[in-house]
Amino acid sequence: MNKEIKCKAQGTRIRGQEVILKRIRIFLFLVPCALLLVSCKIYSFKNVSIPKEVKTIRVSYIENKATFVDPQLSPQMTDKLKQKINNQTSLTQVQDDADYDVTGYISAYTVSTAGVSNQQAATNRLTVSVHIIFKNKLNEQKVGTPDFEEDVSRNFDFSASLSITDAEAQLTDRIVSNMTDEIFNRIFSNW
């Protein structure tokens, strides 16, 4: 009887040690993976940063001053930026006298060849730039994002077999989303 109890106790101890070893192996696998993700900047822990003193924002219509004009781009980009601010911040959007004032215009909308195959264009690139002017009424108090004026640019590749009209039909949503994210991050994130 005592032998049976000893065998069961040893079996339980061995299974317990196996469980501990398995957990250690999992831990040793996950820690380097997490460090790799953070160091490669696949994932970032930075968030929207708005001081409590900042309460209002005004987003003006983003005009299209580019040589080539996609008539849908300005209204969609302006609306998307306002929606993003509304959904991801607690700021109240006002028409005048805001703590943060965002104005801007689409400054470039150009198409160039990005890739060649068999001596013919295979890929075209649409480059979109938005000139952003950001004013912070609380700048003198050194609260929030400082004033800035800069261009935000992105490239969007598409097949050279598509006309610009067909490419715009495919790319407009992505252009609006990406450019809006860039503008939003420049204003609110601690990059």
C-alpha positions as CSV (number, residue, x, y, z in Angstrom):
1,M,0.0,0.0,0.0
2,N,2.8,2.4,0.9
3,K,4.5,1.6,-2.4
4,E,1.3,2.5,-4.3
5,I,1.1,5.9,-2.6
6,K,4.8,6.6,-3.3
7,C,4.3,5.7,-7.0
8,K,1.2,7.9,-7.3
9,A,3.0,10.8,-5.5
10,Q,6.0,10.5,-7.8
11,G,3.8,10.4,-10.9
12,T,2.0,13.5,-9.7
13,R,5.3,15.2,-9.1
14,I,6.6,14.3,-12.5
15,R,3.4,15.5,-14.2
16,G,3.7,18.8,-12.2
17,Q,7.3,19.2,-13.3
18,E,6.3,18.6,-17.0
19,V,3.6,21.3,-16.7
20,I,6.1,23.7,-15.2
21,L,8.7,23.0,-18.0
22,K,6.0,23.4,-20.6
23,R,5.0,26.8,-19.2
24,I,8.7,27.9,-19.1
25,R,9.2,26.9,-22.7
26,I,6.1,28.9,-23.7
27,F,7.3,31.9,-21.8
28,L,10.7,31.7,-23.3
29,F,9.2,31.6,-26.8
30,L,6.7,34.5,-26.2
31,V,9.1,37.0,-24.6
32,P,11.5,37.2,-27.6
33,C,8.5,37.4,-30.0
34,A,7.1,40.3,-28.0
35,L,10.4,42.1,-28.0
36,L,10.8,41.5,-31.7
37,L,7.4,43.0,-32.4
38,V,8.1,46.1,-30.3
39,S,11.7,46.6,-31.7
40,C,10.6,46.2,-35.3
41,K,7.8,48.8,-34.6
42,I,5.2,46.4,-35.9
43,Y,3.1,47.5,-32.9
44,S,3.4,50.8,-31.1
45,F,2.1,51.7,-27.7
46,K,1.7,55.4,-28.5
47,N,-1.7,56.9,-28.2
48,V,-3.6,60.0,-28.9
49,S,-2.4,62.7,-26.5
50,I,-4.6,65.7,-25.8
51,P,-4.1,67.8,-22.6
52,K,-7.3,68.4,-20.6
53,E,-7.0,72.1,-21.2
54,V,-7.7,71.6,-24.9
55,K,-11.5,71.4,-25.4
56,T,-12.4,72.6,-28.9
57,I,-11.2,72.2,-32.5
58,R,-12.1,73.7,-35.8
59,V,-11.4,71.8,-39.0
60,S,-11.7,74.0,-42.1
61,Y,-12.6,72.6,-45.5
62,I,-9.5,71.1,-47.1
63,E,-9.4,72.8,-50.5
64,N,-8.0,71.2,-53.6
65,K,-5.3,73.4,-55.1
66,A,-3.5,70.7,-57.0
67,T,-3.0,71.0,-60.8
68,F,-5.1,67.9,-61.3
69,V,-8.3,67.8,-59.2
70,D,-10.3,64.8,-58.1
71,P,-13.6,66.5,-57.2
72,Q,-14.4,63.9,-54.5
73,L,-11.2,64.1,-52.6
74,S,-11.6,67.5,-50.8
75,P,-15.1,66.9,-49.3
76,Q,-14.4,63.3,-48.4
77,M,-11.1,64.1,-46.7
78,T,-12.6,66.9,-44.8
79,D,-15.5,64.8,-43.6
80,K,-13.3,61.8,-42.7
81,L,-10.9,64.0,-40.7
82,K,-13.9,65.5,-38.8
83,Q,-15.4,62.0,-38.2
84,K,-12.0,60.6,-36.9
85,I,-11.6,63.5,-34.5
86,N,-15.2,63.1,-33.3
87,N,-14.8,59.4,-32.8
88,Q,-11.4,59.3,-31.3
89,T,-11.2,62.4,-29.2
90,S,-13.4,64.2,-26.7
91,L,-12.9,67.6,-28.5
92,T,-15.9,69.6,-29.5
93,Q,-15.9,70.8,-33.0
94,V,-16.7,74.5,-33.4
95,Q,-16.9,77.0,-36.2
96,D,-14.6,79.7,-34.7
97,D,-12.4,80.6,-31.7
98,A,-11.2,77.0,-31.2
99,D,-8.3,75.8,-29.1
100,Y,-6.9,73.9,-32.1
101,D,-7.4,75.2,-35.6
102,V,-6.7,72.9,-38.6
103,T,-6.6,74.3,-42.1
104,G,-5.0,72.9,-45.3
105,Y,-5.2,72.2,-48.9
106,I,-4.4,69.4,-51.3
107,S,-1.1,70.7,-52.9
108,A,-0.2,67.8,-55.2
109,Y,-2.0,65.1,-57.1
110,T,0.4,63.7,-59.7
111,V,0.7,60.5,-61.6
112,S,4.1,59.1,-62.6
113,T,5.5,55.7,-63.8
114,A,6.6,53.5,-60.9
115,G,7.5,50.3,-62.6
116,V,8.5,49.2,-66.1
117,S,8.1,45.7,-67.7
118,N,9.1,44.9,-71.3
119,Q,9.9,48.5,-71.9
120,Q,6.4,49.6,-71.0
121,A,4.9,51.1,-67.9
122,A,3.6,48.3,-65.7
123,T,2.8,50.3,-62.6
124,N,1.8,53.9,-62.1
125,R,2.1,55.9,-58.9
126,L,-0.4,58.5,-57.7
127,T,1.3,60.9,-55.3
128,V,-1.0,63.0,-53.0
129,S,0.2,65.8,-50.8
130,V,-1.8,67.8,-48.3
131,H,-0.4,71.0,-46.9
132,I,-1.5,71.3,-43.2
133,I,-1.5,74.4,-41.1
134,F,-2.1,73.8,-37.4
135,K,-2.6,76.6,-34.9
136,N,-2.8,76.1,-31.2
137,K,-4.5,78.9,-29.3
138,L,-2.9,77.6,-26.0
139,N,0.6,77.7,-27.5
140,E,1.8,80.6,-25.2
141,Q,0.9,78.4,-22.2
142,K,2.9,75.5,-23.8
143,V,-0.1,73.2,-23.7
144,G,-0.7,70.7,-26.4
145,T,0.7,70.3,-29.9
146,P,2.8,73.3,-31.0
147,D,1.9,75.3,-34.1
148,F,3.2,73.7,-37.3
149,E,2.9,74.0,-41.1
150,E,4.0,71.1,-43.2
151,D,3.2,68.7,-46.1
152,V,1.9,65.2,-45.6
153,S,2.5,63.0,-48.6
154,R,1.6,59.4,-49.6
155,N,2.1,57.3,-52.7
156,F,-0.5,55.0,-54.1
157,D,0.5,52.5,-56.8
158,F,-1.9,51.1,-59.4
159,S,-1.7,49.1,-62.6
160,A,-0.6,51.1,-65.7
161,S,-3.4,49.3,-67.6
162,L,-6.0,51.4,-65.7
163,S,-7.0,54.9,-66.7
164,I,-6.6,57.6,-64.0
165,T,-10.5,57.6,-63.6
166,D,-10.5,53.8,-63.0
167,A,-7.6,54.1,-60.6
168,E,-9.3,56.8,-58.7
169,A,-12.5,54.7,-58.4
170,Q,-10.3,52.0,-56.7
171,L,-8.0,54.2,-54.7
172,T,-10.1,57.1,-53.4
173,D,-11.3,55.4,-50.2
174,R,-7.7,54.3,-49.4
175,I,-6.3,57.7,-50.2
176,V,-8.8,59.4,-47.9
177,S,-8.3,57.0,-45.1
178,N,-4.5,57.0,-45.3
179,M,-4.2,60.8,-45.6
180,T,-6.7,61.4,-42.8
181,D,-4.7,59.0,-40.5
182,E,-1.4,60.8,-41.4
183,I,-3.0,64.2,-40.6
184,F,-4.6,63.0,-37.4
185,N,-1.4,61.3,-36.2
186,R,0.6,64.4,-36.9
187,I,-1.8,66.5,-34.7
188,F,-2.6,64.2,-31.9
189,S,0.1,61.4,-31.5
190,N,3.4,61.6,-29.8
191,W,5.4,60.1,-32.6
